Amino acid sequence: MVASKKPASFDAVTLDPPAPSPAESRADEVLTPAYWQDACKHLVKKDRVMKRLIPQFGNACLQIRGDAFTTLARSVVGQQISVKSAQSVWRKFSALSQSMTPASVLKLKVDDMRAAGLSARKVEYLVDLALNFDTGSVHVKSWESMDDESIIAELVAIRGIGRWTAEMFLIFHLMRPNVLPLDDVGLIKGISDNYFSGDPVSRSDAREVAAAWEPYRSVATWYIWRSLDPLPVVG
């Protein structure tokens, strides 16, 4: 999956969303991280760029909505296509069933999924995702007690989900506070713009900068994305 300057596959279909279909009805609840204010105070004290950036965005913070399966299904649908196309395909796909669950996806006909605008490869990915959830291959109930790398390992074993998607899921769905997505183009560009006057930045450079963000690298990453695009990023 190609990372973009902000996590397009996650927020593309949730920023300014259209009226929800029946399958999206349970995604109305919006959650915010309990640690956000503490993280901001910490980052302002530890990092000169964060001290400048964080006040610019007032009380804005990361928000999530939706269940784990729906969030990952949306990420698959949104891969390699524009925001507008992702919204259109997701609306058509989610309308195929009264509820967006692994079991309901497994009951869908391939022809109907293709007619919704999904490629043959994405149909395979969505079916594999549904199978992993339906059979319990992913341990959703155990994620709260699992460390980040263990969850990433479990997710990347699913076809169509790479490390970047798994890291976005950790940030935007599980609200893990200390994720550093070094494969994200936007994070690297934001670090370049804010810390190196636009000069090229290596992964090593980015990791060194982010050392000051511990243990809230997810929060600092969110503000770096906001520095590139002030629109709120919603999971």
Order of alpha helices (4+ residues) and beta strands (2+ residues): alpha-alpha-alpha-alpha-alpha-alpha-alpha-alpha-alpha-alpha-alpha-alpha-alpha
